[in-house]
């Protein structure tokens, strides 16, 4: 299509051309658009090669801001809806980062290939780790309940041993495998709790120790921007290697201690999961079938329902130990129960003044975050609406 | 840019060109891309004109499916990431519908202009209704506490009188305004509860009566695809006009009775809001500052936090009455409290078998919805990650 094809778009005041004709023209434009996207991807591959050669990080926040600002201005000049254009370019920026990561843009050309054992390598998180380290060029030894290779043997032969087994088996596996880790090697885990596994690792090996907690499930579409918590146990060289490896795949690192991690998780995981479970159980027992409420969904309710139902699509064997093994769980569930009673009483008494006071107490707790939440959740609700 | 410009993209194996050069080429491609989008919008305007002339609805689900399927196939042919391409075309499809709606594609050229009073027209929902009806070509009479025009006077002069005042004032305003509505005119409301306002409307006027409940807040970016509940009170001609008017702006209608509406809302609104409030109150009282947990956010936790904080950004005067005036509220809060106790006990006892049974009870309740929830929430979580 040549640039002056724009002239062929008749103004809406003229007698409109038949729908089939206009739609065929839209189809042709979309094909042009996808050709441009394909050329864009080829250029992104060049960017990846340049970054790898010069040791430049994939994400360049300043360039991304410039791109978004520039495209926003161009959108306004062209009379295009700026919000939608921003959505499109955000998708393209993310997709570009994914493409660069797949092309190993952040993997130094001189990366030393290590031998890495993944104990529990046939589990979902195990497979994800295998892909992550494999893409970085390392040799993998996969151990699971159905492999002939045994954990002790693999650990002894490895530079890095990763424990990726169910929470309630983690410590026992660590105690069995740890003594076989070489003093110059690394023992690491990926458990959702950190204090107990870290202690077990430090006690069972004289090698380096790093605890990690990937804050995402195995079903994510992209690692770019996902978060992983890293706790240094023993040996900074290996800890630096771990953060470097995760960063090279686009992950975001939060470094902390095992104790701080577990305290934050009593809120981030225990409270969040507990309330989702209570919500699900209440829904199941109220006697109103889901199908009866779906025609009345507001986007906000649908968002809540997705979050709740998503939880129950997953493995109770994963969630039970997270709540049962956190030392602050009973404080969290007790505070939750007290809040239920207080609020239920206010509602039963029809006391709007008390209701408003409670509301404002929570609003004060959230502070500035409320404004961000409103923007972000409105964006997400728009996405829900556009997919319905 | 000519089609063979694609050849200028060097393969990544060659020495890559400097970053600034490749980025300038990307910028140029993006300008071409936005030119195409501008031409696309012009064609969409033609589609709108055609649809208006021929009385065709804006949304054509079959065409949208065809477009998505075709673009998906083309994406695979071109080696483009299919998920991202789908995201981009979903944004374009929604944006096309918005554009068509703004061009009044679904407003019959022969639409009769009515005089419409909006009682509470300076409120957020009132202003939204004024824009909605104004865009359809109607004359508006705005009444609020700060207007000299009074409700009775406006109602007497109107074909349609819309009550859009706070819930706890709705019935009193209906009783004052209803007697002034002409027998051939319509009295309608937009209250979040339906039984009591519908009874009040039917008792206070001999004119037509329609109850509505828009299931979205005043901050939505688009009306396209948002839901509104419609309850017929008296007079099908006006009820048809209401659904027609809402549909013309892209809203989705759920028709039901006031009783069914209020039963569904005990789950959709009362339970959802109650659990959000309990969650917020617990967070506020656990003594872990929000800033301490934010570095540990998983996307799922951030999604929960956004939903919770969003709630508290809003007006407690709106939410209090919804929970206090629903006849099933005490059943809902009691069931919730029982679920809290049962689950807290299971966790404190470390009883994984009981935990799994409760989990499976809820999973059975959600049934097939769980799979959809997993897909939809994964999509939303991706959107959160890409914006962080």
Interface residues (C-beta under 8 A of the other chain):
Chain A: X3 X5 X6 X9 X10 X11 X12 X13 X16 X17 X18 X19 X22 X23 X25 X26 X27 X29 X30 X31 X32 X33 X34 X35 X36 X37 X38 X39 X40 X41 X42 X43 X44 X45 X46 X47 X48 X49 X50 X51 X53 X56 X63 X67 X70 X71 X74 X75 X78 X79 X80 X81 X83 X84 X85 X87 X88 X89 X90 X91 X92 X93 X94 X95 X98 X99 X103 X168 X215 X216 X217 X219 X220 X221 X222 X224 X225 X226 X227 X229 X252 X254 X256 X261 X263 X264 X265 X266 X267 X268 X269 X271 X272 X274 X275 X276 X277 X278 X279 X280 X281 X282 X283 X284 X285 X286 X288 X290 X292 X293 X295 X296 X297 X298 X299 X300 X301 X303 X304 X305 X306 X307 X308 X309 X310 X312 X313 X316 X317 X319 X320 X321 X323 X324 X329 X330 X331 X332 X333 X334 X335 X336 X337 X338 X339 X340 X341 X342 X343 X344 X347 X348 X350 X352 X355 X356 X358 X359 X360 X361 X362 X363 X364 X365 X366 X367 X369 X370 X371 X372 X373 X374 X376 X377 X378 X379 X380 X381 X382 X383 X384 X385 X386 X387 X388
Chain B: X3 X5 X6 X9 X10 X11 X12 X13 X16 X17 X18 X19 X22 X23 X25 X26 X27 X29 X30 X31 X32 X33 X34 X35 X36 X37 X38 X39 X40 X41 X42 X43 X44 X45 X46 X47 X48 X49 X50 X51 X53 X56 X63 X67 X70 X71 X74 X75 X78 X79 X80 X81 X83 X84 X85 X87 X88 X89 X90 X91 X92 X93 X94 X95 X98 X99 X103 X168 X215 X216 X217 X219 X220 X221 X222 X224 X225 X226 X227 X229 X252 X254 X256 X261 X263 X264 X265 X266 X267 X268 X269 X271 X272 X274 X275 X276 X277 X278 X279 X280 X281 X282 X283 X284 X285 X286 X288 X290 X292 X293 X295 X296 X297 X298 X299 X300 X301 X303 X304 X305 X306 X307 X308 X309 X310 X312 X313 X316 X317 X319 X320 X321 X323 X324 X329 X330 X331 X332 X333 X334 X335 X336 X337 X338 X339 X340 X341 X342 X343 X344 X347 X348 X350 X352 X355 X356 X358 X359 X360 X361 X362 X363 X364 X365 X366 X367 X369 X370 X371 X372 X373 X374 X376 X377 X378 X379 X380 X381 X382 X383 X384 X385 X386 X387 X388
